[in-house]
């Protein structure tokens, strides 16, 4: 049934794959048979590994009725419906790979409650959930949300048979749409752990510990959910067991920005000191982290990186379903985690935060909203219109004067982002090739643009390589790509090659972010290493402003500024032998209108004065680590 009251009531809560065993066809062989030969220099593929459908409790309640099949149709360029009735379709080309990641806890339960022929529909909770009383709806939904958060099996409500059946359908959908050589789909789900970190004075406020769990090929009959344990370390143990059983798998943490210091905490879930065994186990199971998505950017925070002029980008810091601000000084942001990982390597002999980077959407309407010009937000009926998300004044007003924006829009929806993509360098478009690329961290993230980015490090590299037609193959042979370790005692050299997305803005600059430790203290520095429009970095390692503009009256951008590609060789001018360091690339486009400005422009009103009017789309490479030899 359509639930017109949910917008008022609930927002406070917000496969078997082909075997690689001898004698059976592999994904690679299938891809080759379908015409995509393996490329030893690797191709870039763009995808989304964080997608929710009606099978997630927090999607169904907001009138989402799209299925995993719908999600995969959308990813291939098809059109699906938003809960408010309008069409959703990718602005650019189809995706190369996808994974539907519905919440494993109480998977499919809300649809069962809303189906008259099921036992769950007879429960008082179900009658309240789909009543017309906003208070009853919210109370019932909060019971489910709390059970997901706490890992509680509610008597008479939780039904493992429903979970198992919907999970098998999810795996079957991934298998149905997987087309090696053309379009790759993975069996996957979300592990939705949340740890209460604030007292009753704040109401419920918890640190996000969510992960997406991605299977390389075959998948088990049941997912491991918070119902099994809310401790992510128990998830890793289960994943180790799955690998032993032949189901290769990884988990990808997301939204550390709202973890209240929990995601990269410097102790175990139970408060014990971190050990080498802990670090090894974590990296074996989660080599990647999601750095950008609709709920903001997790790279860094202006309070942590005061000398980074681009740190204040799409910051979202409200704990889930809360108006409480997440901590920023303990374990929320990835750049800080990288620095702590370097320190831990010296202390315990291993790095639990040796992550590569991806982006994804976290859409709850089966289709990711990547484009600033065509943004439909995240969760369904409560944020699917410009007025609901605070980008135009309410009630048809044409001015912001005297307007009080709904707290949900002001604190949540208006601060959400049109983001992002996972980009992978792999030999071909198949499950095994893409998964293996993710395992070796040859990945990067974007905010919804399809920038192409190469990043290599080596001790024998020089500027002459940039003009060599065999540059890429030689870089692979004599160095390491993004995600790799450079082991030695010389100053490493880096090759960076960024190419613009023709449907987005030209490139403005390429940067390297260096993270290191000195005397036990974490350090970081941003180096501009390639400038557009003929510029060169100055003595402070900054490009001159290329004076690219955005016309806010129509969102047009400078047509004569920026670069179609930026390619450079860079050697760290402050390198010290014996000093461990991590380097990653950040590519910035020229400014464009933010989605909220596009909404206002179409409505004929001024942009919300509380929001940034423009943004600079960007990409982040996975790091390369310099590891000095003894």
Buried (B, 14 or more C-beta within 10 A) or exposed (E): EEBEBBBEBBBBBBBBBBBBEEEEEBBBBBBBEBEBEBEEEBBBBBBBBBBBBBBBBBBBBBBBBBBBBBBBBBBBEBEBBBBBEEEBEBEBEBBBBBBBBBBBBBBBBBBBBBEEEBEBBEBEBBBBBBBEEBEBBBBBBBBBBBBBBBBBBBEEBBBEEBBBBBBBBBBBBBBEBBBBBBBBBBBBBBBBBBBBBBEEEBEBBBBBBBBBBBBBBBBBEBBBBBBBBBBBBBBBBBBBEBBEEEBBBBBBBBBBBBBBBBBBBBEBBEEEEBBBEBBBBBBBBBBBBBBBBBBBBBBBBBEBBEEBEBBBBBBBBBBBBBBBEBBBEBBBBBBBBBBBBBBBBEEBEBBBBBBBBBBBBBBBBBBBBBBBBBBBBBBBBBBBBBBBBBBBBEEEEEEBEEBEBBEBBBBBBBBBBBBBBBBBBBBBBBBBBBBBBBBBBBBBBBBBBBBBBBBBBBBEBEEEBBEEEEBBEBBBEEBBBBBBBBEEEBBBBBBBBBBBBEEBBBBBBBBBBBBBBEEEEBBBBBBBBBBBBEBEBEEEBBBBEBEBEBEBEEBEBBEEBBBEBBBBBBBBEEBEEEBBBBBBBBBBBBBBBBBBBBBBBEBEBBBBEEBBBBBBBBBBBBBBBBBBEE
